[in-house]
Amino acid sequence: MGYIQKPIKSKHYIQGLIEEGEHEHQDFKFQISDARKIARSISAFANNDGGRLLVGVKDNGGIAGVESDEEMYMIEQAALMYCRPPQKMEFATYRIEGKTVLKVDIKRSGQRPVKAQDTDGRWKAYYRVADENILADPLHVKLWQYSKGDDGAQVVYGDRERLIVDLVAASSCGVTVDECMLQAHASRQAVEQSVIALCRMETIAFRYIEGRLMLFPATTD
């Protein structure tokens, strides 16, 4: 597994990133002390649209600085040993206020779900929502798995699928799978299959609202 280390760059660039604060594509880390914990962040960014870690930066944006070689080694171990499949990242170091800040770029994975191993040995998929890494909903994981194994088979669009599309279109705040089950008078398994089919057709899409997986029209911003 290869890693790319970029040379030290302008401090003005990294200052601009820090001023953005933490968000969907950026996370601050004071230091790296637990490879399994950082694997969750790698999983979350890789399962979303990618992102970056700024290591040596406090939650409030203050510069703490790091020993970049030690931090890179720990992050490499997290990506190789505690992420499945292993992830490739790019490192860049910056000198600011006499201290070193390490930027770690994590790309969206082409093989989702990317799972991280917890201390109990179980593998779990995470997802980045706003400035948090949350445990991915099991239905979201199923969608990734279906997409990964897509062999070009036709997707069925029947009465149940039309009902779900109408429910989603009529709501401005999203619809849950449970609500779809109630309206469709169908089992969870049947509704989940329909939801996955509609997501694959790019008719509806998942969004997390306060940690809950909600269904929205695919074109909703």
Accessible surface in RSA format (square Angstrom, percent):
REM  Atomic radii and reference values for relative SASA: ProtOr
REM  Chains: A
REM  Algorithm: Lee & Richards
REM  Probe-radius: 1.40
REM  Slices: 20
REM RES _ NUM      All-atoms   Total-Side   Main-Chain    Non-polar    All polar
REM                ABS   REL    ABS   REL    ABS   REL    ABS   REL    ABS   REL
RES MET A   1   122.57  63.5  44.13  29.2  78.44 186.8  27.47  23.4  95.10 126.0
RES GLY A   2    42.53  52.4   0.00   N/A  42.53  52.4  32.27  88.5  10.26  23.0
RES TYR A   3    52.25  24.4  17.82  10.1  34.43  89.6  17.82  13.4  34.43  42.4
RES ILE A   4    76.14  43.3  73.13  54.5   3.02   7.3  76.14  54.8   0.00   0.0
RES GLN A   5   106.28  59.4  77.04  56.3  29.24  69.6  23.89  50.8  82.39  62.5
RES LYS A   6    64.36  31.4  61.47  37.7   2.89   6.9  30.66  27.6  33.70  35.9
RES PRO A   7   102.42  74.6  90.05  82.1  12.38  45.0 102.08  84.3   0.35   2.2
RES ILE A   8   106.29  60.5  82.65  61.6  23.64  57.0  82.65  59.5  23.64  64.2
RES LYS A   9    88.65  43.2  74.12  45.5  14.53  34.6  50.15  45.1  38.50  41.0
RES SER A  10    61.66  52.1  44.57  59.5  17.09  39.4  49.44 105.3  12.21  17.1
RES LYS A  11    97.29  47.5  93.23  57.2   4.06   9.7  36.51  32.9  60.78  64.7
RES HIS A  12   129.24  70.6 118.96  82.7  10.28  26.3  83.00  85.5  46.24  53.8
RES TYR A  13   101.80  47.5  90.52  51.5  11.28  29.4  77.84  58.5  23.96  29.5
RES ILE A  14     0.00   0.0   0.00   0.0   0.00   0.0   0.00   0.0   0.00   0.0
RES GLN A  15    61.32  34.3  59.72  43.6   1.60   3.8  16.23  34.6  45.09  34.2
RES GLY A  16    34.11  42.1   0.00   N/A  34.11  42.1  28.81  79.1   5.30  11.9
RES LEU A  17    13.93   7.8  13.90   9.9   0.04   0.1  13.90   9.8   0.04   0.1
RES ILE A  18    19.71  11.2  14.91  11.1   4.79  11.6  14.91  10.7   4.79  13.0
RES GLU A  19   148.21  85.1 111.95  84.7  36.26  86.3  49.70  96.1  98.51  80.4
RES GLU A  20    93.94  53.9  61.42  46.5  32.52  77.4  36.63  70.8  57.31  46.8
RES GLY A  21    22.44  27.7   0.00   N/A  22.44  27.7  22.44  61.6   0.00   0.0
RES GLU A  22    55.06  31.6  30.88  23.4  24.18  57.6   5.04   9.7  50.02  40.8
RES HIS A  23    54.83  30.0  52.44  36.4   2.39   6.1  49.58  51.1   5.25   6.1
RES GLU A  24    65.86  37.8  64.79  49.0   1.07   2.6  11.84  22.9  54.03  44.1
RES HIS A  25    64.42  35.2  64.42  44.8   0.00   0.0  42.20  43.5  22.22  25.9
RES GLN A  26     0.00   0.0   0.00   0.0   0.00   0.0   0.00   0.0   0.00   0.0
RES ASP A  27     9.55   6.7   9.55   9.5   0.00   0.0   0.00   0.0   9.55   9.5
RES PHE A  28     7.39   3.7   2.93   1.8   4.46  11.6   3.01   1.8   4.38  12.5
RES LYS A  29    38.96  19.0  37.85  23.2   1.11   2.7  14.61  13.2  24.35  25.9
RES PHE A  30   106.89  53.5  99.26  61.5   7.63  19.8  99.26  60.2   7.63  21.8
RES GLN A  31   101.81  56.9  88.40  64.6  13.41  31.9  14.63  31.1  87.18  66.1
RES ILE A  32    14.70   8.4   1.97   1.5  12.73  30.7   3.42   2.5  11.28  30.6
RES SER A  33    87.17  73.7  56.86  75.9  30.31  69.8  31.71  67.5  55.46  77.7
RES ASP A  34    62.85  44.0  55.67  55.4   7.17  17.0  18.34  43.2  44.51  44.4
RES ALA A  35    13.68  12.6   9.52  14.7   4.16   9.5   9.52  13.4   4.16  11.0
RES ARG A  36    72.25  30.3  71.57  36.5   0.69   1.6   4.55   6.2  67.71  41.0
RES LYS A  37   121.64  59.3 119.60  73.4   2.04   4.9  62.28  56.1  59.36  63.2
RES ILE A  38     4.11   2.3   3.72   2.8   0.39   0.9   3.81   2.7   0.30   0.8
RES ALA A  39     0.00   0.0   0.00   0.0   0.00   0.0   0.00   0.0   0.00   0.0
RES ARG A  40    81.38  34.2  81.38  41.5   0.00   0.0  10.81  14.8  70.57  42.8
RES SER A  41     1.21   1.0   1.21   1.6   0.00   0.0   0.00   0.0   1.21   1.7
RES ILE A  42     0.00   0.0   0.00   0.0   0.00   0.0   0.00   0.0   0.00   0.0
RES SER A  43     0.00   0.0   0.00   0.0   0.00   0.0   0.00   0.0   0.00   0.0
RES ALA A  44     0.00   0.0   0.00   0.0   0.00   0.0   0.00   0.0   0.00   0.0
RES PHE A  45     0.03   0.0   0.03   0.0   0.00   0.0   0.03   0.0   0.00   0.0
RES ALA A  46     0.00   0.0   0.00   0.0   0.00   0.0   0.00   0.0   0.00   0.0
RES ASN A  47     0.00   0.0   0.00   0.0   0.00   0.0   0.00   0.0   0.00   0.0
RES ASN A  48     4.76   3.3   3.91   3.8   0.86   2.1   0.90   2.2   3.86   3.7
RES ASP A  49    84.10  58.9  62.01  61.7  22.09  52.2  17.33  40.8  66.76  66.6
RES GLY A  50     4.16   5.1   0.00   N/A   4.16   5.1   4.12  11.3   0.04   0.1
RES GLY A  51    12.95  16.0   0.00   N/A  12.95  16.0   7.47  20.5   5.48  12.3
RES ARG A  52    46.00  19.3  46.00  23.4   0.00   0.0   1.14   1.6  44.86  27.2
RES LEU A  53     0.00   0.0   0.00   0.0   0.00   0.0   0.00   0.0   0.00   0.0
RES LEU A  54     0.00   0.0   0.00   0.0   0.00   0.0   0.00   0.0   0.00   0.0
RES VAL A  55     0.00   0.0   0.00   0.0   0.00   0.0   0.00   0.0   0.00   0.0
RES GLY A  56     0.00   0.0   0.00   N/A   0.00   0.0   0.00   0.0   0.00   0.0
RES VAL A  57     0.09   0.1   0.00   0.0   0.09   0.2   0.00   0.0   0.09   0.3
RES LYS A  58    91.49  44.6  90.90  55.8   0.59   1.4  34.47  31.0  57.02  60.7
RES ASP A  59   117.04  82.0  95.82  95.4  21.22  50.2  32.96  77.6  84.08  83.9
RES ASN A  60   132.00  91.0  88.81  85.8  43.18 104.0  48.69 117.2  83.31  80.5
RES GLY A  61    17.95  22.1   0.00   N/A  17.95  22.1   9.21  25.3   8.74  19.6
RES GLY A  62    27.88  34.4   0.00   N/A  27.88  34.4  26.87  73.7   1.00   2.2
RES ILE A  63    17.87  10.2   6.57   4.9  11.30  27.2   6.57   4.7  11.30  30.7
RES ALA A  64    28.79  26.5   6.60  10.2  22.19  50.5  10.23  14.4  18.56  49.2
RES GLY A  65    17.15  21.1   0.00   N/A  17.15  21.1   4.88  13.4  12.27  27.5
RES VAL A  66    23.00  15.1   1.05   1.0  21.95  52.9  10.77   9.4  12.22  33.2
RES GLU A  67   122.56  70.4 118.48  89.6   4.08   9.7  37.60  72.7  84.95  69.4
RES SER A  68    23.24  19.6  19.46  26.0   3.78   8.7   0.00   0.0  23.24  32.6
RES ASP A  69   109.42  76.6 100.63 100.2   8.79  20.8  35.86  84.4  73.57  73.4
RES GLU A  70   123.39  70.8 113.78  86.1   9.60  22.9  45.78  88.6  77.61  63.4
RES GLU A  71    18.48  10.6  17.60  13.3   0.88   2.1   1.43   2.8  17.05  13.9
RES MET A  72    15.79   8.2  15.79  10.4   0.00   0.0  11.76  10.0   4.03   5.3
RES TYR A  73   137.77  64.3 135.73  77.2   2.04   5.3  98.45  74.0  39.32  48.5
RES MET A  74    58.36  30.2  58.36  38.6   0.00   0.0  44.24  37.6  14.12  18.7
RES ILE A  75     0.00   0.0   0.00   0.0   0.00   0.0   0.00   0.0   0.00   0.0
RES GLU A  76    47.01  27.0  47.01  35.6   0.00   0.0   1.10   2.1  45.91  37.5
RES GLN A  77    41.09  23.0  41.09  30.0   0.00   0.0   9.58  20.4  31.50  23.9
RES ALA A  78     0.00   0.0   0.00   0.0   0.00   0.0   0.00   0.0   0.00   0.0
RES ALA A  79     0.00   0.0   0.00   0.0   0.00   0.0   0.00   0.0   0.00   0.0
RES LEU A  80    67.97  37.9  52.55  37.6  15.42  38.8  52.59  36.9  15.39  41.4
RES MET A  81   107.57  55.7  87.45  57.9  20.11  47.9  81.11  69.0  26.46  35.1
RES TYR A  82    36.59  17.1  36.59  20.8   0.00   0.0  10.33   7.8  26.26  32.4
RES CYS A  83     3.47   2.6   0.00   0.0   3.47   8.2   0.00   0.0   3.47   3.7
RES ARG A  84   129.80  54.5 128.05  65.3   1.75   4.2  48.86  66.8  80.94  49.1
RES PRO A  85    36.70  26.7  35.16  32.1   1.53   5.6  36.70  30.3   0.00   0.0
RES PRO A  86    63.27  46.1  54.04  49.3   9.22  33.5  54.04  44.6   9.22  57.3
RES GLN A  87    15.34   8.6  14.14  10.3   1.20   2.9   1.44   3.1  13.90  10.5
RES LYS A  88   111.22  54.3  97.55  59.9  13.67  32.5  48.13  43.3  63.09  67.2
RES MET A  89     1.92   1.0   0.00   0.0   1.92   4.6   1.92   1.6   0.00   0.0
RES GLU A  90    34.92  20.0  34.47  26.1   0.45   1.1   6.22  12.0  28.70  23.4
RES PHE A  91     2.21   1.1   1.82   1.1   0.39   1.0   2.21   1.3   0.00   0.0
RES ALA A  92     1.26   1.2   1.04   1.6   0.22   0.5   1.04   1.5   0.22   0.6
RES THR A  93     9.20   6.5   9.20   9.3   0.00   0.0   3.87   5.2   5.33   8.1
RES TYR A  94     0.27   0.1   0.03   0.0   0.23   0.6   0.23   0.2   0.03   0.0
RES ARG A  95   126.83  53.3 118.45  60.4   8.38  19.9  45.80  62.6  81.03  49.1
RES ILE A  96     4.37   2.5   2.84   2.1   1.53   3.7   4.37   3.1   0.00   0.0
RES GLU A  97   122.33  70.2  83.55  63.2  38.79  92.3  49.03  94.8  73.30  59.8
RES GLY A  98    53.46  65.9   0.00   N/A  53.46  65.9  31.42  86.2  22.04  49.4
RES LYS A  99    87.55  42.7  84.83  52.1   2.72   6.5  49.80  44.8  37.75  40.2
RES THR A 100    21.31  15.2  19.52  19.8   1.79   4.3   6.24   8.4  15.07  22.8
RES VAL A 101     0.00   0.0   0.00   0.0   0.00   0.0   0.00   0.0   0.00   0.0
RES LEU A 102     0.00   0.0   0.00   0.0   0.00   0.0   0.00   0.0   0.00   0.0
RES LYS A 103    10.92   5.3  10.86   6.7   0.07   0.2   0.28   0.2  10.65  11.3
RES VAL A 104     0.00   0.0   0.00   0.0   0.00   0.0   0.00   0.0   0.00   0.0
RES ASP A 105    33.92  23.8  33.12  33.0   0.80   1.9  16.23  38.2  17.69  17.6
RES ILE A 106     4.55   2.6   0.68   0.5   3.87   9.3   0.96   0.7   3.59   9.7
RES LYS A 107   143.86  70.2 137.10  84.1   6.76  16.1  90.85  81.8  53.00  56.5
RES ARG A 108   121.66  51.1 101.26  51.6  20.41  48.6  36.89  50.4  84.77  51.4
RES SER A 109    13.67  11.6   4.31   5.8   9.36  21.6   6.13  13.1   7.54  10.6
RES GLY A 110    85.20 105.1   0.00   N/A  85.20 105.1  42.60 116.9  42.61  95.4
RES GLN A 111   110.88  62.0 109.15  79.8   1.73   4.1  27.35  58.2  83.52  63.3
RES ARG A 112    49.33  20.7  43.92  22.4   5.41  12.9   3.17   4.3  46.16  28.0
RES PRO A 113     7.64   5.6   2.92   2.7   4.72  17.2   2.92   2.4   4.72  29.4
RES VAL A 114     0.00   0.0   0.00   0.0   0.00   0.0   0.00   0.0   0.00   0.0
RES LYS A 115    53.36  26.0  53.36  32.7   0.00   0.0  14.14  12.7  39.22  41.8
RES ALA A 116     0.00   0.0   0.00   0.0   0.00   0.0   0.00   0.0   0.00   0.0
RES GLN A 117    35.53  19.9  35.32  25.8   0.21   0.5   0.00   0.0  35.53  27.0
RES ASP A 118    13.74   9.6  13.41  13.3   0.34   0.8   5.10  12.0   8.65   8.6
RES THR A 119   109.09  77.6  81.64  82.8  27.45  65.4  52.95  71.1  56.14  84.9
RES ASP A 120    82.11  57.5  44.96  44.8  37.14  87.8  46.51 109.5  35.59  35.5
RES GLY A 121    35.18  43.4   0.00   N/A  35.18  43.4  21.73  59.6  13.45  30.1
RES ARG A 122   147.60  62.0 143.14  73.0   4.46  10.6  62.99  86.1  84.61  51.3
RES TRP A 123    60.66  24.3  40.17  19.4  20.49  48.1  33.99  18.1  26.67  43.3
RES LYS A 124    52.78  25.8  48.71  29.9   4.07   9.7  26.01  23.4  26.78  28.5
RES ALA A 125     5.33   4.9   0.33   0.5   5.00  11.4   0.33   0.5   5.00  13.2
RES TYR A 126    19.28   9.0  19.28  11.0   0.00   0.0  12.60   9.5   6.68   8.2
RES TYR A 127    41.42  19.3  41.42  23.6   0.00   0.0   9.82   7.4  31.60  39.0
RES ARG A 128     2.48   1.0   1.16   0.6   1.32   3.1   0.00   0.0   2.48   1.5
RES VAL A 129    35.62  23.4  32.15  29.1   3.47   8.4  34.83  30.3   0.79   2.1
RES ALA A 130    62.59  57.5  48.78  75.3  13.81  31.4  58.16  81.9   4.43  11.7
RES ASP A 131    71.10  49.8  58.29  58.0  12.81  30.3   5.94  14.0  65.16  65.0
RES GLU A 132   110.34  63.3 106.63  80.7   3.71   8.8  26.21  50.7  84.13  68.7
RES ASN A 133    46.39  32.0  19.89  19.2  26.50  63.8   7.21  17.4  39.18  37.9
RES ILE A 134    31.19  17.7  27.08  20.2   4.11   9.9  31.19  22.5   0.00   0.0
RES LEU A 135   101.23  56.4  83.76  59.9  17.47  43.9  83.76  58.8  17.47  47.0
RES ALA A 136     7.52   6.9   0.00   0.0   7.52  17.1   0.00   0.0   7.52  19.9
RES ASP A 137    43.58  30.5  39.35  39.2   4.23  10.0   6.10  14.4  37.48  37.4
RES PRO A 138    96.98  70.7  91.80  83.7   5.18  18.8  96.06  79.3   0.92   5.7
RES LEU A 139     4.48   2.5   3.55   2.5   0.93   2.3   3.56   2.5   0.92   2.5
RES HIS A 140    12.72   7.0  12.72   8.8   0.00   0.0   2.58   2.7  10.14  11.8
RES VAL A 141    22.07  14.5  22.07  20.0   0.00   0.0  22.07  19.2   0.00   0.0
RES LYS A 142    84.38  41.2  83.95  51.5   0.43   1.0  49.30  44.4  35.09  37.4
RES LEU A 143    26.10  14.5  26.10  18.7   0.00   0.0  26.10  18.3   0.00   0.0
RES TRP A 144     9.62   3.9   7.72   3.7   1.90   4.5   6.14   3.3   3.48   5.7
RES GLN A 145    80.20  44.8  71.02  51.9   9.18  21.9  22.17  47.2  58.03  44.0
RES TYR A 146   100.34  46.8  91.31  52.0   9.02  23.5  67.04  50.4  33.29  41.0
RES SER A 147    59.34  50.1  43.69  58.3  15.65  36.0  33.01  70.3  26.33  36.9
RES LYS A 148   128.60  62.7  91.69  56.3  36.90  87.9  63.31  57.0  65.29  69.5
RES GLY A 149    58.59  72.3   0.00   N/A  58.59  72.3  36.53 100.3  22.06  49.4
RES ASP A 150    78.65  55.1  47.83  47.6  30.82  72.9  13.24  31.2  65.41  65.2
RES ASP A 151   122.51  85.8  83.01  82.6  39.50  93.4  44.47 104.7  78.04  77.8
RES GLY A 152    67.20  82.9   0.00   N/A  67.20  82.9  37.09 101.8  30.10  67.4
RES ALA A 153    62.51  57.5  43.16  66.6  19.35  44.0  54.93  77.4   7.58  20.1
RES GLN A 154   178.23  99.7 148.73 108.7  29.50  70.2  56.63 120.5 121.60  92.2
RES VAL A 155    46.64  30.7  20.38  18.4  26.26  63.3  23.32  20.3  23.32  63.3
RES VAL A 156   112.11  73.8 104.06  94.2   8.06  19.4 109.17  94.9   2.94   8.0
RES TYR A 157    87.45  40.8  63.68  36.2  23.77  61.9  46.96  35.3  40.49  49.9
RES GLY A 158    19.23  23.7   0.00   N/A  19.23  23.7  19.23  52.8   0.00   0.0
RES ASP A 159   112.60  78.9 100.43 100.0  12.16  28.8  38.46  90.5  74.13  73.9
RES ARG A 160    84.30  35.4  76.46  39.0   7.84  18.7  18.09  24.7  66.22  40.1
RES GLU A 161    12.20   7.0  12.20   9.2   0.00   0.0   0.00   0.0  12.20  10.0
RES ARG A 162   110.89  46.6 110.21  56.2   0.67   1.6  49.03  67.0  61.85  37.5
RES LEU A 163    60.69  33.8  55.38  39.6   5.31  13.3  60.06  42.2   0.63   1.7
RES ILE A 164     0.00   0.0   0.00   0.0   0.00   0.0   0.00   0.0   0.00   0.0
RES VAL A 165    30.72  20.2  29.98  27.1   0.74   1.8  29.98  26.1   0.74   2.0
RES ASP A 166    94.70  66.3  89.18  88.8   5.52  13.0  28.07  66.1  66.63  66.5
RES LEU A 167    46.37  25.8  42.84  30.6   3.53   8.9  43.95  30.9   2.43   6.5
RES VAL A 168     1.14   0.7   0.88   0.8   0.26   0.6   0.88   0.8   0.26   0.7
RES ALA A 169    71.95  66.2  43.19  66.6  28.76  65.4  44.19  62.2  27.75  73.5
RES ALA A 170    92.83  85.4  48.74  75.2  44.09 100.3  61.08  86.0  31.75  84.1
RES SER A 171    31.08  26.3  16.87  22.5  14.20  32.7  19.19  40.9  11.88  16.6
RES SER A 172   115.38  97.5  77.19 103.0  38.18  88.0  55.44 118.1  59.94  84.0
RES CYS A 173    90.82  68.7  81.96  91.4   8.86  20.8  39.16  99.2  51.66  55.7
RES GLY A 174     6.70   8.3   0.00   N/A   6.70   8.3   0.92   2.5   5.78  12.9
RES VAL A 175     8.29   5.5   8.29   7.5   0.00   0.0   8.29   7.2   0.00   0.0
RES THR A 176    13.46   9.6  13.46  13.6   0.00   0.0  11.59  15.6   1.87   2.8
RES VAL A 177    15.32  10.1  13.21  12.0   2.10   5.1  13.21  11.5   2.10   5.7
RES ASP A 178    79.86  55.9  73.17  72.8   6.70  15.8  28.69  67.5  51.17  51.0
RES GLU A 179    84.49  48.5  82.58  62.5   1.91   4.5  35.83  69.3  48.65  39.7
RES CYS A 180     0.00   0.0   0.00   0.0   0.00   0.0   0.00   0.0   0.00   0.0
RES MET A 181    47.79  24.8  44.74  29.6   3.06   7.3  44.97  38.2   2.83   3.7
RES LEU A 182   128.07  71.3 119.40  85.4   8.68  21.8 125.92  88.4   2.15   5.8
RES GLN A 183    91.87  51.4  81.59  59.6  10.28  24.5   7.63  16.3  84.24  63.9
RES ALA A 184    22.34  20.5   1.31   2.0  21.03  47.8   3.50   4.9  18.84  49.9
RES HIS A 185   169.58  92.7 131.17  91.2  38.40  98.2  97.34 100.3  72.24  84.1
RES ALA A 186    25.93  23.8   7.69  11.9  18.24  41.5  17.36  24.5   8.57  22.7
RES SER A 187    67.55  57.1  51.68  69.0  15.87  36.6  51.14 108.9  16.41  23.0
RES ARG A 188   108.72  45.6 105.23  53.6   3.48   8.3  49.22  67.3  59.49  36.1
RES GLN A 189   126.96  71.0 120.30  87.9   6.66  15.9  39.31  83.7  87.65  66.5
RES ALA A 190    20.50  18.9  18.97  29.3   1.54   3.5  20.23  28.5   0.27   0.7
RES VAL A 191     0.00   0.0   0.00   0.0   0.00   0.0   0.00   0.0   0.00   0.0
RES GLU A 192    18.26  10.5  18.26  13.8   0.00   0.0   3.16   6.1  15.10  12.3
RES GLN A 193    89.81  50.2  82.35  60.2   7.46  17.8  26.83  57.1  62.98  47.8
RES SER A 194     1.84   1.6   0.25   0.3   1.58   3.7   1.41   3.0   0.43   0.6
RES VAL A 195     0.00   0.0   0.00   0.0   0.00   0.0   0.00   0.0   0.00   0.0
RES ILE A 196     5.50   3.1   5.50   4.1   0.00   0.0   5.50   4.0   0.00   0.0
RES ALA A 197    14.19  13.0  13.38  20.6   0.81   1.8  14.09  19.8   0.10   0.3
RES LEU A 198     0.00   0.0   0.00   0.0   0.00   0.0   0.00   0.0   0.00   0.0
RES CYS A 199    15.29  11.6   3.93   4.4  11.36  26.7   3.55   9.0  11.74  12.7
RES ARG A 200    71.64  30.1  39.23  20.0  32.41  77.2  16.56  22.6  55.07  33.4
RES MET A 201    75.86  39.3  46.24  30.6  29.62  70.5  54.65  46.5  21.21  28.1
RES GLU A 202   140.94  80.9 123.40  93.4  17.54  41.8  38.42  74.3 102.52  83.7
RES THR A 203    45.14  32.1  31.04  31.5  14.10  33.6  26.64  35.8  18.50  28.0
RES ILE A 204     3.85   2.2   1.46   1.1   2.39   5.7   1.46   1.1   2.39   6.5
RES ALA A 205    36.71  33.8  34.00  52.5   2.72   6.2  36.64  51.6   0.07   0.2
RES PHE A 206    33.14  16.6   5.48   3.4  27.66  72.0   5.55   3.4  27.59  79.0
RES ARG A 207    77.90  32.7  73.49  37.5   4.42  10.5  35.91  49.1  41.99  25.4
RES TYR A 208    14.96   7.0   3.15   1.8  11.81  30.7   3.15   2.4  11.81  14.6
RES ILE A 209    69.91  39.8  66.84  49.8   3.07   7.4  68.39  49.3   1.52   4.1
RES GLU A 210   171.67  98.6 126.51  95.7  45.17 107.5  57.87 111.9 113.80  92.9
RES GLY A 211    48.73  60.1   0.00   N/A  48.73  60.1  19.93  54.7  28.80  64.5
RES ARG A 212   142.74  59.9 138.31  70.5   4.43  10.5  56.61  77.4  86.13  52.2
RES LEU A 213    17.20   9.6   5.08   3.6  12.11  30.5   5.08   3.6  12.11  32.6
RES MET A 214    18.53   9.6  18.53  12.3   0.00   0.0  16.98  14.4   1.55   2.1
RES LEU A 215     0.55   0.3   0.53   0.4   0.01   0.0   0.53   0.4   0.01   0.0
RES PHE A 216    12.28   6.1  12.16   7.5   0.12   0.3  12.28   7.4   0.00   0.0
RES PRO A 217    37.83  27.6  35.85  32.7   1.97   7.2  36.68  30.3   1.15   7.1
RES ALA A 218    38.67  35.6  13.71  21.2  24.96  56.8  13.71  19.3  24.96  66.1
RES THR A 219   127.70  90.8 102.53 103.9  25.17  60.0  86.26 115.9  41.44  62.6
RES THR A 220    61.15  43.5  36.86  37.4  24.29  57.9  34.69  46.6  26.46  40.0
RES ASP A 221   162.61 113.9 116.32 115.8  46.29 109.5  68.98 162.3  93.64  93.4
END  Absolute sums over single chains surface
CHAIN  1 A    11604.2       9163.8       2440.4       5688.1       5916.1
END  Absolute sums over all chains
TOTAL         11604.2       9163.8       2440.4       5688.1       5916.1
